[in-house]
Amino acid sequence: MSASSLFATAVASLTGDLSSPSEVLALSAALVAAALVVASAFVKTMIPLRWLAVGGNVGFLIYGALHPSPVMVLLHGALLPINVWRVTDMVRLTRRVSAAAAAQDLSGVWLKPYMRKRRVRAGQALFRKGDAATHLYFLAEGRIAFDEIGETMEAGGLFGELAFFAPDKKRSLTAHCVTDCTVLRIDESTFRQLYFQNPSFGFQIVTLVAGRLMADRRRLQDQLTAVRASAPQLTPHTSAPLPE
């Protein structure tokens, strides 16, 4: 068959497909969906990518329903709720991060939906100095003491983040529960997923870590000032004159 015959056949098929309004709508939906899929290849952040995926799913669903294709309907019917759930989840995280940044909230409470619960009894060590920092923690209930610095922490705060981001990933303090505690924790794999899916999340984490470092610096400066204030004043030693 010649090229001209193939072209004529394709034109005739397309003309036949456009013979009814439903076929026009189906073809238009497929073209829009295909354009969204192509556009998603140039998107670098996850939220716009998910929205493009939702649009593509809707377009191919319309095409599969009007230009009967059960396989296409089943495939995109399954993918659509997954993409809607994922984009909704990321939008909620973005809003939490933005609200925390605006309020200068360094507690990390916005991480709670992505953390797993663990109960720890009084007297038990959550981690010890030198342990590998595999999790980031949020204290939901109870009180925790940090042995090396003699400080305690009440419920409602994030902790363990400095070692979590340290180059050697080693704990610099020992944390044990003064009372029965409920802690929430997030592992590195989940944390990395959140970081790469939402750039705002990364900026808030940087703010959190910087705030902790500044707080530690102020604490050390206060301790140094207190030590200097309590130290006895040194006076120069004067020796008696030697006899002639």
C-alpha positions as CSV (number, residue, x, y, z in Angstrom):
1,M,0.0,0.0,0.0
2,S,1.4,3.4,-1.0
3,A,2.0,6.3,1.4
4,S,-0.9,8.2,-0.1
5,S,-3.2,5.3,0.4
6,L,-2.2,5.0,4.1
7,F,-2.7,8.8,4.6
8,A,-6.1,8.6,3.0
9,T,-7.0,5.7,5.2
10,A,-5.9,7.5,8.3
11,V,-7.9,10.6,7.3
12,A,-11.0,8.6,6.6
13,S,-10.6,6.8,10.0
14,L,-10.2,10.2,11.8
15,T,-13.2,11.6,10.0
16,G,-15.3,8.6,11.0
17,D,-14.1,9.1,14.6
18,L,-15.3,12.7,14.6
19,S,-18.7,11.9,13.3
20,S,-20.4,12.3,16.7
21,P,-20.0,14.8,19.6
22,S,-19.0,12.0,22.0
23,E,-16.2,10.9,19.7
24,V,-15.0,14.5,19.5
25,L,-15.0,14.8,23.3
26,A,-13.2,11.5,23.6
27,L,-10.5,12.5,21.2
28,S,-10.1,15.9,22.8
29,A,-9.8,14.4,26.3
30,A,-7.2,12.0,25.0
31,L,-5.2,14.8,23.4
32,V,-5.3,16.9,26.5
33,A,-4.3,14.0,28.7
34,A,-1.4,13.2,26.4
35,A,-0.3,16.8,26.5
36,L,-0.3,16.7,30.4
37,V,1.8,13.6,30.4
38,V,4.3,15.2,28.1
39,A,4.3,18.4,30.3
40,S,5.0,16.3,33.4
41,A,8.3,15.2,32.0
42,F,9.5,18.8,32.4
43,V,8.3,19.3,36.0
44,K,10.8,19.0,38.8
45,T,8.7,19.3,41.9
46,M,6.2,16.7,43.1
47,I,3.0,18.7,43.7
48,P,2.7,20.1,40.1
49,L,3.7,16.6,38.9
50,R,0.9,15.0,40.8
51,W,-1.7,17.5,39.6
52,L,-0.6,16.8,36.0
53,A,-1.0,13.1,36.7
54,V,-4.5,13.7,38.1
55,G,-5.4,15.7,34.9
56,G,-4.0,12.9,32.7
57,N,-6.0,10.3,34.6
58,V,-9.2,12.2,34.1
59,G,-8.6,12.8,30.4
60,F,-7.8,9.1,29.7
61,L,-10.8,8.0,31.9
62,I,-13.1,10.2,29.7
63,Y,-11.6,8.8,26.5
64,G,-11.8,5.2,27.8
65,A,-15.5,5.6,28.7
66,L,-16.6,7.3,25.5
67,H,-14.4,5.4,23.1
68,P,-15.0,2.1,25.0
69,S,-11.7,0.8,26.4
70,P,-12.2,-1.2,29.6
71,V,-8.5,-1.6,30.2
72,M,-7.9,2.1,30.1
73,V,-10.9,2.8,32.4
74,L,-9.6,0.2,34.9
75,L,-6.0,1.5,34.8
76,H,-6.7,5.2,35.2
77,G,-9.7,4.5,37.5
78,A,-7.2,2.9,39.9
79,L,-4.5,5.5,39.5
80,L,-6.8,8.6,39.9
81,P,-7.6,8.1,43.6
82,I,-4.0,7.3,44.4
83,N,-2.7,10.5,42.8
84,V,-5.5,12.6,44.4
85,W,-4.6,11.2,47.8
86,R,-0.9,11.8,47.3
87,V,-1.4,15.4,46.1
88,T,-3.8,16.1,48.9
89,D,-1.3,14.8,51.4
90,M,1.5,16.9,50.0
91,V,-0.7,20.0,50.0
92,R,-1.5,19.5,53.7
93,L,2.1,19.1,54.5
94,T,3.0,22.3,52.6
95,R,0.3,24.2,54.6
96,R,1.6,22.8,57.9
97,V,5.2,23.7,57.0
98,S,4.2,27.2,55.9
99,A,2.2,27.8,59.1
100,A,5.1,26.6,61.3
101,A,7.5,28.8,59.4
102,A,5.2,31.8,59.8
103,A,4.8,31.2,63.5
104,Q,8.5,30.4,64.0
105,D,7.4,27.1,65.5
106,L,10.4,24.8,66.1
107,S,8.6,22.1,67.9
108,G,8.2,19.9,64.8
109,V,4.5,19.2,65.6
110,W,3.7,19.3,61.9
111,L,5.7,16.1,61.5
112,K,3.4,14.0,63.7
113,P,1.1,12.6,60.9
114,Y,4.2,11.0,59.3
115,M,5.6,9.4,62.5
116,R,5.0,6.1,64.2
117,K,4.1,5.7,67.8
118,R,6.3,3.9,70.4
119,R,5.7,3.6,74.2
120,V,8.7,3.6,76.5
121,R,8.6,2.8,80.2
122,A,10.1,5.0,83.0
123,G,13.8,4.5,83.5
124,Q,14.3,3.0,80.0
125,A,16.9,4.6,77.7
126,L,15.5,5.7,74.4
127,F,19.0,6.0,73.0
128,R,22.6,6.2,74.4
129,K,25.6,8.3,73.6
130,G,27.4,6.8,70.6
131,D,24.4,5.0,69.2
132,A,23.6,5.3,65.5
133,A,20.9,8.0,64.9
134,T,18.4,6.1,62.8
135,H,15.3,8.0,63.9
136,L,14.1,11.5,64.6
137,Y,11.7,11.8,67.7
138,F,8.8,13.7,68.9
139,L,7.8,13.5,72.6
140,A,4.0,13.2,72.7
141,E,3.6,12.3,76.4
142,G,5.9,12.1,79.4
143,R,9.3,13.6,80.3
144,I,12.7,12.8,79.0
145,A,16.1,13.5,80.6
146,F,19.4,14.1,78.8
147,D,22.1,12.8,81.1
148,E,25.2,14.5,79.9
149,I,23.8,18.0,80.1
150,G,21.4,17.5,83.1
151,E,18.3,18.8,81.4
152,T,14.8,17.4,81.0
153,M,12.3,17.8,78.2
154,E,8.5,18.0,78.5
155,A,6.0,16.7,76.0
156,G,5.4,18.6,72.8
157,G,8.8,18.9,71.3
158,L,11.1,17.4,68.7
159,F,14.4,15.9,69.7
160,G,17.3,13.9,68.3
161,E,17.6,15.9,65.1
162,L,21.2,17.1,65.5
163,A,22.6,13.6,65.4
164,F,20.1,12.6,62.7
165,F,21.8,15.2,60.4
166,A,25.4,14.9,61.7
167,P,28.0,13.5,59.3
168,D,28.8,10.5,61.5
169,K,25.1,10.0,62.6
170,K,26.1,9.3,66.2
171,R,24.2,10.3,69.3
172,S,26.0,12.9,71.4
173,L,23.7,12.5,74.4
174,T,21.9,9.7,76.3
175,A,18.1,10.1,76.6
176,H,16.1,8.2,79.1
177,C,12.5,8.4,80.2
178,V,11.9,10.0,83.6
179,T,8.2,8.9,83.4
180,D,6.3,6.5,81.1
181,C,6.6,8.2,77.7
182,T,4.9,8.1,74.3
183,V,7.3,9.0,71.5
184,L,6.7,9.4,67.8
185,R,9.5,8.6,65.4
186,I,10.3,8.9,61.8
187,D,13.0,7.0,60.0
188,E,15.5,8.3,57.4
189,S,13.7,6.7,54.4
190,T,10.4,8.4,55.2
191,F,12.1,11.6,56.0
192,R,13.9,11.6,52.6
193,Q,10.7,11.0,50.8
194,L,9.1,14.0,52.5
195,Y,12.1,16.1,51.8
196,F,12.3,15.4,48.0
197,Q,8.5,15.6,47.6
198,N,8.2,19.0,49.2
199,P,11.0,21.7,49.0
200,S,9.3,23.8,51.7
201,F,9.7,20.9,54.1
202,G,13.5,21.0,53.6
203,F,13.7,24.7,54.3
204,Q,11.7,24.3,57.5
205,I,14.0,21.5,58.7
206,V,17.0,23.7,58.1
207,T,15.3,26.4,60.2
208,L,14.6,23.8,62.9
209,V,18.2,22.6,63.1
210,A,19.6,26.1,63.0
211,G,17.3,27.1,65.9
212,R,18.5,24.1,67.9
213,L,22.1,24.9,67.3
214,M,21.6,28.6,68.3
215,A,19.8,27.4,71.5
216,D,22.7,25.0,72.3
217,R,25.1,27.9,71.7
218,R,23.2,30.2,74.1
219,R,23.1,27.4,76.7
220,L,26.8,26.9,76.6
221,Q,27.5,30.6,76.7
222,D,25.2,30.9,79.8
223,Q,27.1,28.0,81.5
224,L,30.4,29.6,80.7
225,T,29.3,32.9,82.1
226,A,28.0,31.2,85.3
227,V,31.4,29.4,85.7
228,R,33.3,32.6,85.3
229,A,31.1,34.4,87.8
230,S,31.4,31.7,90.5
231,A,35.2,31.3,90.1
232,P,37.3,33.1,92.8
233,Q,39.1,36.3,91.7
234,L,42.7,35.6,91.1
235,T,45.1,38.1,92.6
236,P,48.8,38.4,91.7
237,H,51.2,36.8,94.1
238,T,53.5,39.2,95.9
239,S,56.6,37.7,97.5
240,A,58.4,39.2,100.5
241,P,61.6,41.1,99.8
242,L,64.8,39.1,100.1
243,P,67.0,40.0,103.1
244,E,70.2,41.9,102.2
